[in-house]
Amino acid sequence: MTAGPQTLPLSYIRREPIPPAPAPALVSGPLAWARANLFSSPVNTALTLLALVIVVLVVPPLLRFLVLDAVFTGENRDACRPEVLGRPVGACWAFVAQKINYFVYGSYPIEARWRVNVFFAMAALGVGWLLWLDAPRRDLGAAYFFVVFPLAAYALLSGFPLVGIETVPTSLWGGMLVTIVVSLVGIVASLPLGILLALGRRSRLPIVRLACVIFIEFWRGVPLITVLFMANVMLPLFLPGDITVDRLLRPLIGVALFSAAYMAEVVRGGLQAIPKGQTEGANSLGLSYWQGMRLVILPQALRIVIPGIVNSFIALFKDTTLVSIVGIFDFIRTIESARIDPNWAAPTVVTTGYAFAALFYFVFCFGMSRYALFVERRLAAGQTR
């Protein structure tokens, strides 16, 4: 007689699965990211430490000046004088708050400043309509921004007596208004003109090609400040005595032509990057030259040169400060004028004014740069493999 199978005690065997252990700290997590991206090599480690030293040396004093020791309210210079407050004084934002209308409108008449506000709203509408990639009827948005808006803005800001809008001479315009007007005129005029010049430079017609080459090389070979002086000082000398050109219109034309020459070379770089097969494909479909350019070549070329186009726009926006040298009362010029106000004679007023200008330009330029990156990723999404 044999004994039957006996059940062995299995109490030492775990019946429940062990939960997965977390990854080692050096493989995933913030420490692993820092090791892989900041301290992956001796050179990378040195650069990281150098960056940390710069941050430690720059950020705390900057933060203390702009925020911690800053003065945000006040009526005159006593609000920003250390001997009055009994403590170190940082940025005098009270000065900016008191002068903000002057910075925005310049000497534009107070009773007519609603026209400037309407102009800003119309510009924001046009820019938003064009920049919103999923916006309805963007063709109408382009017609509004490139045709309707310039005419309406000119009538609104300069005046249109036939409909009861009094004339405001451009000598009273100033501040951010002039800066934005110069930038918009340069951007709106330079892109289409630059495309035409780029196409003309690649034209098979020798007269057209030679004219475009001469135009581009001339404007690229002359500094912008020279263009502004020529437009402001020398242009009236070549005109008949009874013909005058508005003082603000002269640099506007100079800036538009100057930026168009640079834009033409940016667009030409994109056109040269398009394979010849694209043109042959458009021809095989029976498209004319202009149809092929509009429907096949230019959309691809402009997508390639988006970084260059945005870089030109950013450079143009910052170069608008040069118009102050020829007497145009732009944003920088209003700060220069406001800082010598004896009612605001305080040690940090000048620095605060320039810090405010730097923030103003940084916000616009950074916004343009980020939007360009967004559009670049959006347009490149369909080509990702």
Solvent accessible surface area in square Angstrom, and as a share of the most:
residue,aa,sasa,rsa
1,M,248,1.11
2,T,130,0.75
3,A,91,0.71
4,G,52,0.50
5,P,146,0.92
6,Q,145,0.65
7,T,132,0.77
8,L,130,0.65
9,P,106,0.66
10,L,72,0.36
11,S,110,0.71
12,Y,175,0.67
13,I,87,0.44
14,R,168,0.61
15,R,188,0.69
16,E,124,0.56
17,P,117,0.74
18,I,126,0.64
19,P,102,0.64
20,P,129,0.81
21,A,89,0.69
22,P,123,0.77
23,A,56,0.43
24,P,88,0.55
25,A,66,0.51
26,L,101,0.50
27,V,104,0.60
28,S,58,0.38
29,G,41,0.40
30,P,119,0.75
31,L,103,0.51
32,A,13,0.10
33,W,147,0.51
34,A,22,0.17
35,R,132,0.48
36,A,68,0.52
37,N,70,0.36
38,L,61,0.30
39,F,84,0.35
40,S,71,0.46
41,S,47,0.31
42,P,116,0.73
43,V,106,0.61
44,N,38,0.20
45,T,38,0.22
46,A,58,0.45
47,L,106,0.53
48,T,15,0.09
49,L,94,0.47
50,L,103,0.51
51,A,51,0.39
52,L,94,0.47
53,V,80,0.46
54,I,91,0.46
55,V,77,0.44
56,V,99,0.57
57,L,122,0.61
58,V,79,0.46
59,V,73,0.42
60,P,60,0.38
61,P,58,0.36
62,L,94,0.47
63,L,90,0.45
64,R,113,0.41
65,F,50,0.21
66,L,37,0.18
67,V,76,0.44
68,L,123,0.61
69,D,34,0.17
70,A,8,0.06
71,V,15,0.09
72,F,114,0.48
73,T,111,0.64
74,G,22,0.22
75,E,135,0.61
76,N,64,0.33
77,R,102,0.37
78,D,66,0.34
79,A,17,0.14
80,C,0,0.00
81,R,67,0.25
82,P,45,0.29
83,E,115,0.52
84,V,84,0.48
85,L,72,0.36
86,G,67,0.65
87,R,102,0.37
88,P,99,0.62
89,V,17,0.10
90,G,3,0.02
91,A,0,0.00
92,C,0,0.00
93,W,38,0.14
94,A,1,0.01
95,F,0,0.00
96,V,11,0.06
97,A,64,0.49
98,Q,89,0.40
99,K,38,0.16
100,I,62,0.31
101,N,83,0.42
102,Y,56,0.21
103,F,0,0.00
104,V,25,0.14
105,Y,26,0.10
106,G,1,0.01
107,S,59,0.38
108,Y,1,0.01
109,P,34,0.22
110,I,133,0.67
111,E,139,0.62
112,A,9,0.07
113,R,41,0.15
114,W,133,0.47
115,R,9,0.03
116,V,0,0.00
117,N,73,0.37
118,V,57,0.33
119,F,5,0.02
120,F,51,0.21
121,A,63,0.49
122,M,38,0.17
123,A,9,0.07
124,A,66,0.51
125,L,105,0.52
126,G,0,0.00
127,V,54,0.31
128,G,37,0.36
129,W,66,0.23
130,L,33,0.16
131,L,74,0.37
132,W,150,0.52
133,L,39,0.20
134,D,92,0.48
135,A,10,0.08
136,P,93,0.59
137,R,140,0.51
138,R,90,0.33
139,D,87,0.45
140,L,87,0.43
141,G,0,0.00
142,A,35,0.27
143,A,49,0.38
144,Y,32,0.12
145,F,12,0.05
146,F,79,0.33
147,V,85,0.49
148,V,79,0.45
149,F,7,0.03
150,P,50,0.31
151,L,126,0.63
152,A,36,0.28
153,A,8,0.06
154,Y,153,0.58
155,A,28,0.22
156,L,19,0.09
157,L,4,0.02
158,S,15,0.10
159,G,13,0.12
160,F,84,0.35
161,P,93,0.58
162,L,157,0.78
163,V,97,0.56
164,G,62,0.60
165,I,36,0.18
166,E,133,0.60
167,T,89,0.52
168,V,8,0.04
169,P,70,0.44
170,T,29,0.17
171,S,89,0.57
172,L,61,0.30
173,W,15,0.05
174,G,0,0.00
175,G,0,0.00
176,M,24,0.11
177,L,0,0.00
178,V,2,0.01
179,T,0,0.00
180,I,29,0.15
181,V,13,0.08
182,V,0,0.00
183,S,4,0.03
184,L,25,0.13
185,V,52,0.30
186,G,0,0.00
187,I,34,0.17
188,V,22,0.13
189,A,33,0.25
190,S,0,0.00
191,L,43,0.21
192,P,59,0.37
193,L,56,0.28
194,G,0,0.00
195,I,27,0.13
196,L,105,0.52
197,L,18,0.09
198,A,0,0.00
199,L,10,0.05
200,G,8,0.08
201,R,46,0.17
202,R,105,0.38
203,S,23,0.15
204,R,227,0.83
205,L,111,0.55
206,P,84,0.53
207,I,132,0.67
208,V,62,0.36
209,R,93,0.34
210,L,102,0.51
211,A,58,0.45
212,C,16,0.09
213,V,42,0.24
214,I,104,0.53
215,F,53,0.22
216,I,0,0.00
217,E,77,0.34
218,F,101,0.42
219,W,39,0.14
220,R,95,0.35
221,G,62,0.60
222,V,28,0.16
223,P,80,0.50
224,L,13,0.07
225,I,50,0.26
226,T,51,0.30
227,V,4,0.02
228,L,0,0.00
229,F,90,0.37
230,M,75,0.33
231,A,14,0.11
232,N,14,0.07
233,V,82,0.47
234,M,82,0.36
235,L,62,0.31
236,P,49,0.31
237,L,135,0.67
238,F,152,0.63
239,L,51,0.26
240,P,74,0.47
241,G,82,0.78
242,D,129,0.67
243,I,89,0.45
244,T,118,0.68
245,V,32,0.18
246,D,63,0.32
247,R,115,0.42
248,L,8,0.04
249,L,80,0.40
250,R,33,0.12
251,P,0,0.00
252,L,19,0.09
253,I,80,0.40
254,G,3,0.03
255,V,3,0.02
256,A,10,0.07
257,L,45,0.23
258,F,26,0.11
259,S,14,0.09
260,A,0,0.00
261,A,0,0.00
262,Y,91,0.35
263,M,1,0.01
264,A,0,0.00
265,E,34,0.15
266,V,36,0.21
267,V,0,0.00
268,R,56,0.20
269,G,39,0.37
270,G,0,0.00
271,L,3,0.01
272,Q,109,0.49
273,A,57,0.44
274,I,20,0.10
275,P,85,0.53
276,K,154,0.65
277,G,43,0.41
278,Q,66,0.30
279,T,58,0.34
280,E,92,0.41
281,G,30,0.29
282,A,3,0.03
283,N,91,0.47
284,S,92,0.59
285,L,136,0.68
286,G,65,0.62
287,L,43,0.22
288,S,59,0.38
289,Y,115,0.44
290,W,154,0.54
291,Q,78,0.35
292,G,5,0.05
293,M,19,0.08
294,R,154,0.56
295,L,95,0.47
296,V,31,0.18
297,I,7,0.04
298,L,25,0.12
299,P,69,0.43
300,Q,54,0.24
301,A,0,0.00
302,L,46,0.23
303,R,65,0.24
304,I,75,0.38
305,V,16,0.09
306,I,24,0.12
307,P,67,0.42
308,G,25,0.24
309,I,18,0.09
310,V,24,0.14
311,N,99,0.51
312,S,24,0.15
313,F,28,0.12
314,I,29,0.14
315,A,44,0.34
316,L,11,0.06
317,F,8,0.03
318,K,104,0.44
319,D,51,0.27
320,T,1,0.01
321,T,37,0.22
322,L,53,0.26
323,V,1,0.00
324,S,18,0.12
325,I,96,0.49
326,V,8,0.04
327,G,28,0.27
328,I,10,0.05
329,F,59,0.25
330,D,0,0.00
331,F,0,0.00
332,I,37,0.19
333,R,84,0.31
334,T,0,0.00
335,I,1,0.00
336,E,56,0.25
337,S,41,0.27
338,A,5,0.04
339,R,81,0.29
340,I,120,0.61
341,D,28,0.15
342,P,97,0.61
343,N,95,0.49
344,W,9,0.03
345,A,47,0.37
346,A,14,0.11
347,P,92,0.58
348,T,22,0.13
349,V,1,0.01
350,V,56,0.32
351,T,73,0.43
352,T,0,0.00
353,G,1,0.01
354,Y,85,0.32
355,A,20,0.16
356,F,35,0.15
357,A,4,0.03
358,A,61,0.47
359,L,81,0.40
360,F,21,0.09
361,Y,22,0.08
362,F,122,0.51
363,V,96,0.55
364,F,84,0.35
365,C,16,0.10
366,F,104,0.43
367,G,38,0.36
368,M,48,0.21
369,S,41,0.26
370,R,115,0.42
371,Y,59,0.22
372,A,8,0.06
373,L,68,0.34
374,F,90,0.38
375,V,17,0.09
376,E,62,0.28
377,R,145,0.53
378,R,101,0.37
379,L,76,0.38
380,A,41,0.31
381,A,65,0.50
382,G,71,0.68
383,Q,100,0.44
384,T,104,0.61
385,R,244,0.89
